[in-house]
Amino acid sequence: VGGEPGPWSPYAVRIPGGGSPHSFAEIRDGRAGVQDEGSQLMALALAGVTVDVPASREGSTSWWLDICAGPGGKAALLAVLAPERVRILAADRAPHRALLVAQVTRGERVDVVSADGRQPPWREGFADRVLVDAPCSGLGALRRRPDARWRRTVQDVAGLVELQRELLSAAVTAARAGGVVAYVTCSPHPAETVEVVRWALTRGGVSALDAREALPELPFLDAGPFVQLWPHRHGTDAMFLALLRVH
């Protein structure tokens, strides 16, 4: 598609100028997609973290779960990153978003289901890796959608926090002992990020990994164990990442 390689993700290409993304044949054909580089880093971090596989399961199918998968960009990248023995279950509560996931992933070892992660059809403890890119205020994307600041209130954030807690709890339940959960938001608001994760830690059953170690080439990070991206530092949306080991 031309352009320049992204500075952080090996799968990112930055194309200067405006215009419609669908003017590029690669995007029209589904060989490339539009995605913030920060979102790619979230998938790369989860795929790269170490998960201990019991000897009894070596060689068997491993499952990765994307609970809030729509519109499918992270699920598609996880499918590229996953070893051959891995299958990915991508879920979204909204049927039209689940359809988008199916279109983006095109069945490449990805099973798509329209389901609410808080009332899941899958069994507990089945997944080695779980991604929960939780619905959030979207304050981390103000550089692309500046009008969003006028559409959010304090009450909106409070309501989202309850949903984020429920989804993170469901993600932990879906992961097996020794598995890893990635909690992601496109928001730098502490109520939606560190406070949600600390709530999960106080409930027990999980411990925080140093997410910075999963992105060793990424500079300008604050003190761990979490990762907070910033537009002025990284040129990405203000994505937040926490990695939790399930016990």
N, C-alpha and C positions, 0 to 999 in steps of 0.2 A: 504493500500500500504506500510505499515511500515513507517520508518522515524520518524521525530520529529515534534510536532505541531509548526506552525509558531508563532513567538513572538507577532504578531500584529493582524492578522486576524484569527477568529475562524474557517475559512474554509480552512486554509493553512496548508499544510504538506510539510516539507522540507526533501528531500531524498538525503543523502550524496552520493558522488561518481558520476561517469559518466554513460555512457550507454544510450541506447535508451529508451525514455519514453514509447514506445509501447511494451517494454518487460513486462510491468505491465498489468495484466488482467483488472484491474479497468479502465485503460485508454483505452485499446482496446475496452472494452464494453461500453464506454461512461459514466461510473459512476464517473469518475474523469477526469480532464483535466490539461494541462500544462499552468500555468499562473503565472506571477510575483505577489508576495504578494502586492506590491504597487498598481497594477491594481485592486486587490480585495478591497483595502481600498477605492479607488475612488467610486466603486459601493456601498460599505457599507455607505459611507458618504452621498451620494445622497438619498439612501433608508431611512436613519435615520433622516434626517432633517425634521423639522415640516412644513407641508403644511396645511393651513387653508382651510377646505372644507365648502362651503356655505351650510346652512341648506337645501336649495332646492335640493342639490345634494347628501345628505346623503343616503347611501344605493345603489346609482347608480354606474355604472361602471366607474372606474377611469383609465385614460390612462397615461402610461409612455412611453416616446419616447427616443430611442437611435439612434442618427442621423448618426453616422459613426460606425456602429456596427461590421463590420468584424474584426476579424474572429469569434466573437461571445462570447468570454469569459465573458465580462461584462454583456451582455444581459442575458446570462444563469444564472449568479449570481443574477441579478436583479429579474429574474423570481422566484428564490428561496426565495428571501427576501420580495417580494411583497405580500401584503394581498390578500385574495381570490377574492375580488371584482376588482382587478387590472388586466388589460390587457396591454401587452407591444407591441409597434410597433417598430421593429428593421429594420433600413434602411441602405443600403450601395450602393454607386453609381456603384460599380463594380459587375456585375452579379455573377462572380465566388466567390466573398467574401460573397455576400448575400446567396449563396448556402451553404457556410461553416456555416453561422449563423443558417440556417435552420437545418443543420445536428447536430450542437452542442445543440441547444435549443430543438429540437425534438417536436416542437409544444406545449410546455408546457406554455399555455397562451401567447405565443409569435407569433405575426403575422409578417412575414418577407416580405420586399419589396425591390426590386432593384430600388433605386431612389436617385437623387442628392438632398441633403438637401437644396440647394440654389434654387431649382425649385421643391418644394415639391408637392406631390399629396394630402397631408393631409390639413385640414382646419386650419386657424389661431386660436390660443388660445384654442386648444383642450386638451392639455396635462397638467397634474399636475406637472410632473417632466420630465426634459429633460436632457439627457446626450449628450454632444458633445465632444468626444475624438478625437480632431482635428488632421488631418495629420500634422506632424511636422518633424523637422530635425532628430529626434531620438537620439539626443545627450545624453539623459538621460539613454540610454541603452548601452553605450560604454563598460561597464564592461562585457557585453555578446557579443557585436559586435564591438570590438575595431577598426576594419578596416573601420567602418563607418566614422570615423573622416577624412579620406582621400577622401571620396566621397561627401563631402558637402563643399559648398562655401558660401561666404557672399551673393552672388546673389540668391542662393537657399533659404536662410532664408528670404530674402526680398520678394520673390515670395510666400512663404508659409504664411507669415504674412497677405497678402491680402486675401488668401483663409481662414485663420483662422478667420479673421474679418467677412467675409461673412457668414461663418458657425455659428459663435456665434450670429450674427444678426438674422439668420434664426431660431436658437434655441429660442431666446427671443420671436420672433414672434409666434412660435408654442406653447409657454407656455401661460396659462391663467393668469389673474391677481391674485396674491397671490401664484402662482406656483414658482418653483425653477429650475434654470438652473445650471448644473454643467459643467464648462469648464475645460477640462483636456488635458494636453499634456505630452508626455514622453520626456520632454526637460526642462532644467533649464535656457535656454537662455532668458534673460529679454524681448527681442523683441517678443518672442513667448508666453510669459506668462503674466507678470504683465502689460506690455505695451498694449497688446491686450485687457485685461480686463479694463484697465483705459480708453482706447478708447471707449469701450462699455458704461462705466459709464458716460463719458462726453456727450454721445448722449441722455442720460436720459431714463426714463422708467424702470430702474433697480437700485437696491442698493446692495452693497456687504454685505453678511453675514460673520460672523467669522467662517471660515471653520474649524478652530481648535476645535471648540465646537462639531463638528460632529464626531471628532475622539479623544475623551477625554483621552483615554488610551495611546495615541501616544506621546512619549517624544521627546526631542531634536528638537523642532520646533522653527522657527524664529518668529519674530513679525508678527501678523496677518495683515489683515484678511485672507490671503491666506495660503495654505499649500504647502511647497516644501519639498519633500522627498529627501534623499541623500543616496547613497550606503554606505558611510563610517559611517553614523549615524544609518541608519535603515536596512541596508542589502537588500535594494530594488533598483529597477531602480529609477532614479531621476524624479519621477512623480510630476507634478504640479496640484493643484486643486484650483479653485475659485468657490464659491457658490453665485449665484445672485438671489435675490428676484425680481420677475416681478411685476410691479405696474399697 
